[in-house]
Amino acid sequence: MKLLIWDFDGTLGYREENFKTAWSTTAKEILQEHHSEVPYSGGLLSSGFPWHTWENPHENQHPDAYWSQIEQVYHQLFETLGLKEQALTLSKKVRGQFCDVNRWHSYPDSAHVLEALSQKGYVHVMLSNHVPELSTIVDHLGLGGFFDHIFNSGITGFEKPHPESYQMVLRKYPQAETVTMLGDNRKADVIEPGKHGIRGILVRAVDTELPCVPGLNHLLQGVL
């Protein structure tokens, strides 16, 4: 069995406008709809999210509790922007806004490459630091059927690069003869997996130090 472990954001899909600014874009959208007079160009969201404290697992956490932590981050953001009285109401809108499936997109090469690799005998799983609603987003994009299992930190409670995030995958697939991780983060998707015997390949990137491919189609050209 040949196992491929996929990241999601920045690898297979993204939220408009850019996966790296998905959280600040969400704040912009809420402000534009409810308080367009308040200027906000991004930032102020560099701490407080679950993956910022990946050393501390959040197992058995209800999705509402997961989102409560994120709402606190946005509550502080809106207060900082001068919306103290409205901060609570606005922060409650973040979950629905961020998870709006119509704002999520798959890259043009994602489905084609997943299908081609499936035909070559590879088994796909996903390992992502994401919100509890990830599976709904992936299904909406038409990618869910390619995956044997989705390991989502919003459900498991283990954020990459916590060692358990990788070990839980390996335990579920002890029959795997080869295991490769594909993602856009140098540390979480390539360097740390390597410490667990997982070969990592950086995707949608050019890197002089790590194995990498500029696009997913290159995975069909003997890279694996």
N, C-alpha and C positions, 0 to 999 in steps of 0.2 A: 504493500500500500504506500502511495506517495501522497503525503499530506502537505497542503498549502495553507498557511495561516495568513489571513488578510486583515490589514487595518481597513478602516472605512473612510473617515474624513481625509481628503487630500490624496486618497489612494483610489477609491472606487467612486466616491461621490463627494458632493460639497453643498453647502448652503449658500445661496446668493448673499452678498456679491462675491465673496471670497471665503473659502473655508477657514482661513487664518483669522478672519475678522468676523466670524459668524455671530459671536456674542455681542460685539459692539454694534454690528449691523442691526441686530434685534432691538437694541436700545434706540438706535436711530429711527427705526420703523415706528416704534411706539411713540416716540417724541414727535415725529412728523405727523402722526395721526391725531394726537391729543394735545400737544403743546409745541406747535411748529415754531413758536416765537423763541424757543430755548435753543441756543446753538450747541451742537455737540458733534465733534469731528472724530470721536473715538477715544480709546484709552480709559483709564480708571477701573479696569477690570482685570488687573494682573495678579490678583490674589483672591482667595476665598472659595475657589471652586474645588471639588473633590480631588482632582488630579494634582492640585498644588500641594496637597498633603497625602501623597500616594502611600507614604509609609504607614498611614493609619487606615486600615481596612474599615469598610462600613457594611459588613455582612448583615443580611436579614433586615435591611432597611426598607421601609415602605416607600414607594415612589413619591408619595406626598412629602415625606420627611426629606428625601433627596432634593426635591424642588424647593423645600422650605429654606435649605441652606443657600441655594442659588438666589432665591428671592431676597434674602438678606443682603447679598452682594449688590443687587440692583437697587434695593431700598436705599443703601448708602450712596450709590451713584446718583440717584434722582435727588436725594437731599443735597449732595454736593453741588448739583446743578441749580439749586435754589428752589426745588419743588418739595419742600418739607411736608406740607400738608397733603400733597398728592402722592407722595412717595409710596405709601402702602398700596394704594389702589393701582398705581402704575406697575409696581413690582409683581402684582398678582397676574398681570397680563403677559408676563414673560414666557411662561410655560406654553400657553397656546400659540403665542407668536413664534417662538423658536421652533416648535414642533409642527407648524403648518406645512404639511407635506408638499404643497404646491410651490414652496420656496426651496425645495431640495431637488438636486439634479445629479444624474450619474454622468460620468465622463463618457464621451462618444465611444471609447474603445473598451469600456468595462465589460459589458455583456458579451461582446464578441470574444474577448480573450478568456473570460470565465468558461464560456461554452467550448471553445477550442481546447482548453486545458482539460476540461471534463472528458472530452472525447479521447484525450491522450491518457486517461486513466488516473488523473489527479483528483483527490478529494479536497473540497474546499471547506474551511471553517473561517469564521470571523472572530477577531480579537480586537476590541475597540474600547477606548475610553469614551463613553457616550452616555446620553440620557436614557432613562428606562424605556422610552418610546422608540428606540433604534429599530427594532424589528418591524414596526409599522412603517417607518420611513423606507427601509430596505425593500419591503414588500411592495410599497407604492411605486418604487423605481423599477420594479420588475426583476430584481436581483435575488430575492429571497429563495427562489427555487434552486439556485445553484449551491446553496450552503447546507451542509450536513448538520451544522450547529453554529449558533452565534453566542460567543462569550462576551457579554456586554458588562462593563464595569458598573453601569447603573443598576444592574441586576445582581451580579456576583459579589459586588462590594470590593473588588480588587482592581485597582488602577495600575496600568503599566507605568513604571517598570517594576512594580512589586513582584518578587520572585514567584509568588503563588499564581499570579495571572498567567504565567507561562506553564507552570507545573500542572495546573488543572487541565490544560489542553493535552499535555503529554500523558497524563494519567488516563484520560478518556480514550486515547488512541495508542495503546501500548504496541499495537501491531504495525504501526507506521515504520517503514524501512528508511524513509527519508522524510525530513521535516524542514520546511523552508518558510520563513516569514517575509511578507512583502508589505512595505509601508513607507511613509514619507518622513518619519522621524528617526534621526540618526541613533539616538540613545534607546528609545523605547522599542523600535522595530528592527534594529540591526545589532547594536553593541550589546545590550542586555540579553536579548535572546541567545546570543552566542555563548553566554556564560552557562546556558542550560542545554547546550548541544544543538541549538536550532540555528541553522544557517539563515542569515538575514540579507535581504537585498533592498536597497533604497530605491524607491520608484519615483518617477516624475522628477528626477534630479540628476545632476552631474556632480560627482564627488571623486576627488583624487585619492581618497584614502579608503573608501568602502566600496563593496560591490554595488553597482547601481545601473539603472536603466532610465533613459529619458522619457520613455512611454511604455505602456503595458504591452504593446505589440512586439516589443523586443524580447519579451518572455517566450515568444513562440519561435525564436531564432536560435535555440540551443543554449540559452542562458541558464535554464534550469537543469 
